[in-house]
């Protein structure tokens, strides 16, 4: 399933908080904040830490591992 997310101030603020808390780049924080805003369970990424659980809501999975 694909969700189109319109960026707003809340997502941008959350992205900045995630960046600080988890050491993400701004862009990775934006991806995670956007995914959290639509209640996604999994983010597939080869660049972020595999099996990282974020805010007890979303897990990063490396599809190439």
N, C-alpha and C positions, 0 to 999 in steps of 0.2 A: 504494500500500500504506500502511496506517495501523498504527502501533504505539502501544500504550498503555504508558506508562513510569511505573513506581512510583518516586517520588522517594525517594532515600536520602541518607545523609550524603556519600557519594562524589560524587554528582551535584551536591549543594549546594556542596561544597567546590570542585569543578571550575568551577561557575558563577561563584564568587567569583574564582577565578584568571583565568578568561576576561574577566571584567569589568575586572580590573586590566590585563591584557595587551592587550586590544583596545579598551578604553574603552566597552564595552557598558553598558547599564543592567543592573541585577540581573536583570530579567525576560528581557531578550534573552540574557543569559548563561545563564539557566536553560533557555531554549529550545535554545540551541546545545549546552549540556552534555547535555541529554536526547537530542538528535538524535545526538550523538557516541556516547552509550551504546548506541545500537541500530545503529550503523554506517551511518547515513544518509549519502548522498553530496551531497545538495542540500537547502538550506532556501530556500523561496520567501518573500521578505519585501520589502515596499515601504519599510520603515523602516530596514533595515540597509544597509550599503554594498554596492552591486551588484558582483559578481565577486570579493568578498573570499574568499580561501582561508584557512580556519582549520585550524591544526595539520596542514596538508598532507593533510587528510582530507575536508573538507566545504566546499562553495562556496555562498555566498549569491547568489541570483539574484532580481532585481527582475522580477516577472512583468508589470509595467505599463510597463517600459521598451521 
